[in-house]
Amino acid sequence: MRDYITIRQKAFYEFLTNYNKDKPKKEQIKLDYKDLVIFEYIAQFCLSDNEKIKQNRIIIDEKEYTHVAYKKIIEDNPLLTYSSKRQLYRSIEKLKRMK
């Protein structure tokens, strides 16, 4: 379990404001704190210098990829209160739509 959660609120607020600016209401994306926690967790996990994490990275077409298990995200972030991988999947899909 993580000891603390760090969320760059200003960066997300500015990004979402610009992202949604010219989009019709039904195409706009709204994020809640759970989406932001997931994004920050994945970002920190992928930037980690931990040797075990580094060993599981792969490179495809000169791009580096890091595997992050849904189960690990749920275990390390109990405040998310997700009871299934499906709930987490929906949040990740929302983040993917924003690229």
Secondary structure as GFF3:
##gff-version 3
##sequence-region A 1 99
A	DSSP	alpha_helix	9	20	.	.	.	ID=ss1
A	DSSP	three_ten_helix	25	27	.	.	.	ID=ss2
A	DSSP	alpha_helix	33	46	.	.	.	ID=ss3
A	DSSP	alpha_helix	51	55	.	.	.	ID=ss4
A	DSSP	beta_strand	57	60	.	.	.	ID=ss5
A	DSSP	beta_strand	63	66	.	.	.	ID=ss6
A	DSSP	alpha_helix	70	76	.	.	.	ID=ss7
A	DSSP	three_ten_helix	78	80	.	.	.	ID=ss8
A	DSSP	alpha_helix	85	97	.	.	.	ID=ss9
###
